[in-house]
Amino acid sequence: MNPNNVNAKLLSFVEKSPTSFHVIANQKAILEEHGYCRLDEAKDWALSPGGKYYVTRNDASIAAFRIPKGAYHGFMIMASHSDSPTLKIKKNPEMKVAEAYVKLNIEAYGGLLMAQWLDRPLSVAGRIVVRNEDGFSVQLVNIDRDLLVIPGLAIHMNRNANKGYEFNVQKDLLPLYGDADSITLTALIAKETGVNEEDIIDSDLFLYSRQKGCTFGASNEYLLSPRLDDVQCAFASLEGFIESESTSGANIPVHIVFDNEEVGSSTRQGAASTFLSDVLTRISESLGESSGEHIKALSQSFMLSADNAHALHPNHTDKSDPVNRPVLNGGVVLKHSANQKYTTDAVSASIVRLLAERAGISLQEFHNRSDLPGGSTLGNISCNQVAVCTADVGVAQLAMHSICETCGAKDTTDLIKLANELFSVAVVSEGESEGRFFRLI
């Protein structure tokens, strides 16, 4: 597996995926290219041994899985998320300024670093709902050109700017759209998509950076790209899932990507929803398993919650734990938290270590500084719905939640290898308490 090819593929995927809706649409296309059949939550599922399937929820989350031809022990799951911190466009967005400009009204989505959004080319992407004869349809939108900028304030007008500035989203982050005579954003979208303006019923639209990802460094050892958190993990999970087709046997591999992690996951397509539970339950039911057999399968299941981790910062080494401080290109990060913001414990960490050994990759350990609490992620939230043994992993990165983030050029390849190994084995536990024994088959 050539890291250069992997990185080119990753950066291309990120560029084509400006919003969570595009992430899922692009993953659907990849799955269908590899023979996966679409399922509908509103219809019965008739699953067959050897079958390959996927299902989406609200066009923003996806779960793909394969049915083994023989007996299976449980589910091997890798979870990631499709969304990234951004700015969402409000309804009636056009705001005229002094009969000279039009700016757009926005609101923050997630915990973005605000200053990085200023003075760079931006555009708009998302989805629109279009009226038709029988009701409506949903259509993706990406205005694929430099459209907007959020202009910064000159230092002559704020002499204290370099001493620190508290941004006000409603005042400081409204993007410049055009002059006073500009057409409305809805009219522009209608023109770009070829639909009638009066047929656009509603929309979910977001700003995104037009900057393309790239490699950099003395030996091109780093990647710089928008939305690495967490499109990078979603990409690696799917790559490993597809590559494991020839080796998975005694498990049901499940690749799942949730939406809305950056705003707490409490939506019908987020990690706190029943999406994963519903998918796993319907798999068991379609295969004729009883509820008791389904619970037994869950007890023999394992999940990797994949979301990126903070790397040691070259200018702020004091912000990291004194010992457990992952670096770029140091391998996949295994994340720990005493307060269970991450779900990793000694048992789930040991499973990851065995998987890493089998995959031939390195692992790094991450703890937050004890006096700097970090955020939560998918694992502890989804376990409220599906209680399976889980560990949190990710790729080390700098500038998390910036409009552009940095990671190591080698690390995506290692995460793909770990995902491949996860989907290729089954975790079997036997016995109880001190006599409990785990093995990978």
SULTA-V269927 format. One record per residue. N is the residue number from 1. RES is the residue in one small letter. PHI is phi in degrees with one decimal (999 if undefined). PSI is psi in degrees with one decimal (999 if undefined). NEAR is the number of other C-alpha atoms within 10 Angstrom. Layout:
n	res	phi	psi	near
N	RES	PHI	PSI	NEAR
N	RES	PHI	PSI	NEAR
//
This chain:
n	res	phi	psi	near
1	m	999	113.2	9
2	n	-84.6	117.6	8
3	p	-58.0	-33.6	14
4	n	-62.8	-42.1	15
5	n	-67.6	-40.1	10
6	v	-61.1	-45.4	18
7	n	-65.4	-40.5	23
8	a	-61.6	-40.2	13
9	k	-68.6	-41.2	13
10	l	-61.7	-49.6	22
11	l	-64.3	-35.1	23
12	s	-65.3	-41.6	13
13	f	-63.7	-44.3	18
14	v	-61.1	-44.0	22
15	e	-61.0	-36.5	20
16	k	-82.5	0.2	15
17	s	-126.5	68.5	24
18	p	-72.1	-18.9	26
19	t	-136.6	169.3	30
20	s	-60.7	-33.4	24
21	f	-63.5	-38.0	23
22	h	-73.2	-36.0	24
23	v	-55.2	-48.0	26
24	i	-71.6	-40.2	25
25	a	-60.8	-40.3	20
26	n	-71.7	-34.6	16
27	q	-69.4	-37.6	20
28	k	-57.0	-46.4	22
29	a	-61.8	-41.5	11
30	i	-64.4	-44.7	15
31	l	-62.1	-42.9	20
32	e	-66.4	-34.2	15
33	e	-61.0	-28.4	10
34	h	-100.1	17.2	11
35	g	86.8	17.8	11
36	y	-84.6	138.6	19
37	c	-98.0	138.2	15
38	r	-79.0	133.9	15
39	l	-108.0	156.0	17
40	d	-118.1	126.7	11
41	e	-61.2	-24.1	14
42	a	-86.6	0.7	6
43	k	-126.0	165.2	7
44	d	-67.8	149.4	10
45	w	-107.5	128.7	14
46	a	-118.1	92.4	12
47	l	-92.4	144.0	18
48	s	-121.4	147.3	14
49	p	-56.0	133.0	12
50	g	84.5	-1.4	12
51	g	-77.7	154.4	15
52	k	-126.3	126.5	20
53	y	-140.6	160.9	20
54	y	-149.1	157.2	22
55	v	-144.2	145.4	20
56	t	-118.1	162.2	22
57	r	-134.7	122.5	17
58	n	56.5	26.3	11
59	d	60.4	12.6	19
60	a	-127.4	-8.4	22
61	s	-133.4	153.4	27
62	i	-145.7	145.3	25
63	a	-132.4	127.8	24
64	a	-121.9	145.2	26
65	f	-155.3	163.0	25
66	r	-125.6	144.8	25
67	i	-99.0	121.7	23
68	p	-67.7	158.0	18
69	k	-78.7	-20.7	12
70	g	-119.6	-160.3	10
71	a	-67.0	153.0	12
72	y	-134.4	155.8	15
73	h	-91.4	-44.5	20
74	g	-169.5	-160.0	24
75	f	-107.9	134.9	25
76	m	-110.3	114.2	27
77	i	-119.8	140.6	27
78	m	-128.0	124.6	31
79	a	-114.9	141.0	24
80	s	-145.9	-172.6	33
81	h	-135.9	155.6	31
82	s	-97.7	-14.7	30
83	d	-98.9	159.1	27
84	s	-138.4	155.6	28
85	p	-59.8	137.7	24
86	t	-160.4	-166.5	26
87	l	-120.5	128.9	24
88	k	-103.3	140.4	20
89	i	-81.4	130.2	23
90	k	-79.1	168.8	15
91	k	-68.5	153.8	13
92	n	47.8	59.3	11
93	p	-76.6	-22.4	16
94	e	-70.1	130.8	22
95	m	-130.9	116.5	14
96	k	-80.5	143.0	17
97	v	-126.4	114.1	12
98	a	52.3	32.4	7
99	e	53.7	26.2	9
100	a	-123.9	-38.1	10
101	y	-126.9	164.4	16
102	v	-124.2	126.5	23
103	k	-116.0	165.8	21
104	l	-108.7	141.6	22
105	n	-84.7	128.3	21
106	i	-133.9	171.1	23
107	e	-141.1	155.4	15
108	a	-76.1	140.3	16
109	y	-116.8	110.4	17
110	g	80.7	-179.5	18
111	g	-91.2	68.1	14
112	l	-77.4	151.6	18
113	l	-79.9	109.7	16
114	m	-71.8	-40.6	20
115	a	-59.0	-32.0	16
116	q	-69.8	-12.2	13
117	w	-84.7	-6.9	24
118	l	-83.3	146.6	18
119	d	59.9	43.1	14
120	r	-145.3	153.0	15
121	p	-67.3	133.9	16
122	l	-129.2	164.0	22
123	s	-146.8	-170.2	20
124	v	-124.1	135.7	26
125	a	-147.7	164.4	24
126	g	153.6	-134.2	23
127	r	-144.3	152.6	20
128	i	-122.5	153.7	22
129	v	-106.9	122.0	17
130	v	-115.2	129.1	20
131	r	-69.0	140.1	17
132	n	-136.6	-173.4	10
133	e	-61.8	-36.7	5
134	d	-99.1	-6.4	6
135	g	161.1	-108.4	8
136	f	-157.2	164.2	13
137	s	-130.6	162.5	12
138	v	-109.1	134.5	14
139	q	-133.2	134.7	13
140	l	-73.8	149.6	18
141	v	-132.3	136.2	22
142	n	-148.5	107.2	22
143	i	-79.3	96.9	15
144	d	-85.4	62.0	13
145	r	-160.9	162.8	11
146	d	-67.9	117.6	14
147	l	-120.6	-35.0	16
148	l	-134.4	162.4	23
149	v	-148.3	145.1	21
150	i	-101.4	102.2	21
151	p	-74.7	133.4	15
152	g	-77.4	165.6	13
153	l	-93.0	129.3	12
154	a	-57.0	145.3	9
155	i	-63.6	-24.4	10
156	h	-64.4	-23.4	8
157	m	-98.7	-6.9	8
158	n	-148.7	82.8	10
159	r	-63.5	-17.2	9
160	n	-97.9	13.4	10
161	a	-57.7	-39.3	13
162	n	-81.7	2.3	8
163	k	-99.3	5.4	6
164	g	113.2	138.9	7
165	y	-144.6	132.9	10
166	e	-95.4	112.7	9
167	f	-76.7	141.0	12
168	n	-108.7	113.9	10
169	v	-56.4	-42.7	14
170	q	-69.9	-23.5	11
171	k	-105.3	-45.5	9
172	d	-90.0	-20.4	16
173	l	-111.2	19.0	24
174	l	-83.4	122.7	24
175	p	-79.5	143.9	23
176	l	-76.0	125.2	20
177	y	-105.4	-40.2	22
178	g	178.2	-172.4	19
179	d	-82.6	-179.1	14
180	a	-64.0	-20.8	15
181	d	-97.6	10.3	11
182	s	-65.1	147.8	14
183	i	-69.2	159.6	13
184	t	-68.1	160.5	16
185	l	-62.9	-38.4	15
186	t	-61.8	-41.8	19
187	a	-64.4	-39.4	16
188	l	-64.9	-43.0	14
189	i	-64.4	-41.4	20
190	a	-58.8	-43.2	19
191	k	-64.0	-42.9	12
192	e	-69.1	-33.5	13
193	t	-98.0	-10.9	16
194	g	77.7	22.6	9
195	v	-108.5	163.6	14
196	n	-76.4	135.4	14
197	e	-57.8	-39.7	15
198	e	-70.1	-13.3	11
199	d	-89.5	-7.9	14
200	i	-81.3	110.4	20
201	i	-83.2	-42.9	12
202	d	-162.0	179.2	14
203	s	-161.1	157.7	19
204	d	-124.1	104.2	17
205	l	-124.8	141.7	21
206	f	-133.4	155.0	23
207	l	-83.9	151.6	22
208	y	-147.9	155.2	26
209	s	-75.8	137.9	22
210	r	-86.7	-4.0	19
211	q	-67.3	131.0	16
212	k	-84.7	148.0	13
213	g	-68.2	156.3	22
214	c	-154.6	165.3	15
215	t	-97.3	151.6	19
216	f	-155.1	176.0	14
217	g	111.5	166.0	9
218	a	-56.4	-34.5	6
219	s	-123.4	29.1	8
220	n	52.6	43.2	12
221	e	-90.5	1.7	15
222	y	-128.0	158.5	20
223	l	-117.6	139.5	23
224	l	-123.5	124.9	21
225	s	-162.2	150.9	23
226	p	-67.3	154.0	25
227	r	61.2	25.5	28
228	l	-59.7	-36.5	29
229	d	-89.9	99.8	30
230	d	-132.9	24.5	25
231	v	-61.6	-31.1	28
232	q	-59.3	-44.9	27
233	c	-70.9	-38.8	29
234	a	-62.2	-40.7	25
235	f	-63.7	-48.9	25
236	a	-64.0	-39.7	25
237	s	-60.6	-45.8	31
238	l	-67.1	-40.3	24
239	e	-60.0	-47.1	21
240	g	-65.6	-35.7	23
241	f	-61.9	-47.4	28
242	i	-69.2	-40.3	18
243	e	-67.2	-22.3	18
244	s	-84.6	2.2	20
245	e	-55.1	-37.9	15
246	s	-82.2	-10.3	8
247	t	-115.9	-21.8	12
248	s	-70.6	141.0	23
249	g	-144.0	-66.9	23
250	a	-91.7	28.0	23
251	n	-144.6	169.6	27
252	i	-107.1	105.5	25
253	p	-75.4	137.9	30
254	v	-132.7	118.3	26
255	h	-101.3	120.9	26
256	i	-132.6	137.0	27
257	v	-125.1	118.0	34
258	f	-93.5	160.3	31
259	d	-104.6	168.8	28
260	n	66.6	22.2	24
261	e	-62.9	-35.5	26
262	e	-70.4	-11.7	24
263	v	-122.4	23.2	15
264	g	107.3	-8.7	16
265	s	72.7	1.9	20
266	s	-89.7	59.7	14
267	t	-130.8	171.9	16
268	r	-71.4	-11.9	16
269	q	-114.0	10.0	23
270	g	-93.6	175.1	27
271	a	-65.4	-23.5	32
272	a	-81.1	-6.2	24
273	s	-82.0	-179.7	18
274	t	-88.5	9.8	17
275	f	-55.8	-54.1	26
276	l	-64.3	-44.6	25
277	s	-59.3	-43.7	16
278	d	-62.2	-43.6	13
279	v	-62.8	-49.0	19
280	l	-64.2	-40.0	21
281	t	-63.8	-42.9	18
282	r	-69.6	-30.8	19
283	i	-62.2	-50.1	20
284	s	-61.2	-43.7	17
285	e	-62.4	-42.7	17
286	s	-65.8	-27.8	13
287	l	-89.0	6.1	15
288	g	80.0	18.5	11
289	e	-83.2	145.2	15
290	s	-79.0	169.5	12
291	s	-62.8	-36.5	12
292	g	-65.3	-41.2	9
293	e	-66.0	-35.0	14
294	h	-64.7	-43.0	18
295	i	-63.7	-39.3	17
296	k	-62.4	-38.8	13
297	a	-64.8	-38.8	21
298	l	-64.0	-34.6	20
299	s	-69.0	-17.6	18
300	q	-106.9	22.7	21
301	s	-108.9	164.8	24
302	f	-148.4	145.3	25
303	m	-133.1	137.2	25
304	l	-99.5	120.7	28
305	s	-93.1	111.0	27
306	a	-107.8	111.6	31
307	d	-151.2	140.8	27
308	n	-65.6	160.6	26
309	a	-124.0	157.9	27
310	h	-75.1	125.5	25
311	a	-86.1	159.5	26
312	l	-58.0	125.5	21
313	h	-90.1	130.2	17
314	p	-63.3	-24.9	9
315	n	-102.7	-6.7	7
316	h	-141.5	57.3	8
317	t	-63.3	-22.2	12
318	d	-69.6	-14.2	11
319	k	-81.6	-9.0	16
320	s	-100.2	161.3	20
321	d	-58.2	145.4	17
322	p	-60.4	-25.4	12
323	v	-121.0	-47.9	10
324	n	-93.7	84.1	16
325	r	-136.5	89.0	22
326	p	-64.4	154.7	27
327	v	-123.3	161.3	24
328	l	-63.4	139.0	24
329	n	68.2	18.3	20
330	g	-95.7	0.3	18
331	g	110.1	175.6	24
332	v	-64.5	142.9	30
333	v	-98.2	130.0	28
334	l	-101.7	120.3	25
335	k	-103.2	134.9	28
336	h	-126.6	148.5	22
337	s	-157.6	123.8	18
338	a	-63.5	-33.1	12
339	n	-87.7	12.3	9
340	q	64.6	27.5	12
341	k	-63.4	-30.0	19
342	y	-115.3	145.2	25
343	t	-88.0	-6.7	26
344	t	-57.4	131.1	25
345	d	-131.2	-173.7	17
346	a	-61.7	-38.0	10
347	v	-70.7	-51.7	13
348	s	-66.5	-34.1	18
349	a	-64.1	-38.5	20
350	s	-64.8	-37.6	14
351	i	-63.2	-43.7	20
352	v	-61.9	-40.7	25
353	r	-62.0	-41.3	17
354	l	-66.1	-41.2	14
355	l	-61.9	-41.7	21
356	a	-65.0	-40.6	22
357	e	-60.5	-45.5	14
358	r	-65.6	-32.8	13
359	a	-82.3	-13.7	18
360	g	73.2	36.4	13
361	i	-121.9	164.0	18
362	s	-92.9	152.1	17
363	l	-119.4	148.1	19
364	q	-122.3	153.4	18
365	e	-103.6	141.6	17
366	f	-129.8	127.6	25
367	h	-127.0	145.6	22
368	n	-68.9	155.4	21
369	r	-53.5	143.0	16
370	s	-64.5	-21.0	12
371	d	-105.7	11.2	8
372	l	-130.4	85.8	10
373	p	-64.0	140.2	12
374	g	-97.4	-178.4	14
375	g	-86.1	169.4	9
376	s	-94.3	175.9	18
377	t	-144.4	-150.9	23
378	l	-77.0	-38.5	27
379	g	-59.3	-53.7	31
380	n	-68.2	-25.0	21
381	i	-78.2	-48.0	21
382	s	-68.6	-26.7	24
383	c	-67.0	-16.6	18
384	n	-67.6	-23.3	14
385	q	-101.3	-38.2	16
386	v	-130.8	102.8	19
387	a	-85.5	84.2	17
388	v	-119.9	158.0	22
389	c	-59.9	128.1	21
390	t	-140.1	145.2	26
391	a	-130.0	148.4	27
392	d	-100.5	128.9	30
393	v	-133.3	174.9	31
394	g	178.9	-171.4	27
395	v	-110.6	137.3	32
396	a	-69.3	135.0	29
397	q	-147.0	158.4	26
398	l	-103.9	153.4	21
399	a	61.3	43.1	15
400	m	-57.4	134.7	23
401	h	75.6	8.5	22
402	s	-77.1	165.9	23
403	i	-67.7	-23.5	23
404	c	-134.1	138.7	22
405	e	-125.5	160.5	18
406	t	-122.7	137.3	25
407	c	-142.7	175.7	28
408	g	-82.0	145.0	24
409	a	-71.8	-16.4	22
410	k	-94.4	-18.0	22
411	d	-76.8	-29.2	27
412	t	-62.6	-40.8	26
413	t	-60.2	-42.3	23
414	d	-65.1	-38.1	24
415	l	-67.2	-36.7	30
416	i	-62.1	-43.6	24
417	k	-62.8	-39.5	26
418	l	-65.5	-42.5	27
419	a	-62.0	-43.6	30
420	n	-57.4	-45.4	26
421	e	-65.4	-42.5	25
422	l	-55.7	-48.8	31
423	f	-74.5	-9.9	30
424	s	-97.7	-7.2	25
425	v	-125.3	174.4	22
426	a	-126.9	144.8	25
427	v	-101.5	120.0	20
428	v	-114.8	126.6	18
429	s	-115.6	139.0	15
430	e	-136.2	149.3	11
431	g	84.5	-175.6	9
432	e	-136.9	157.8	8
433	s	47.1	-128.5	7
434	e	-64.0	-22.8	6
435	g	-91.8	7.1	8
436	r	-69.5	137.2	9
437	f	-129.9	132.2	11
438	f	-115.1	142.7	15
439	r	-146.3	151.5	12
440	l	-103.4	129.8	13
441	i	-126.7	999	13
//
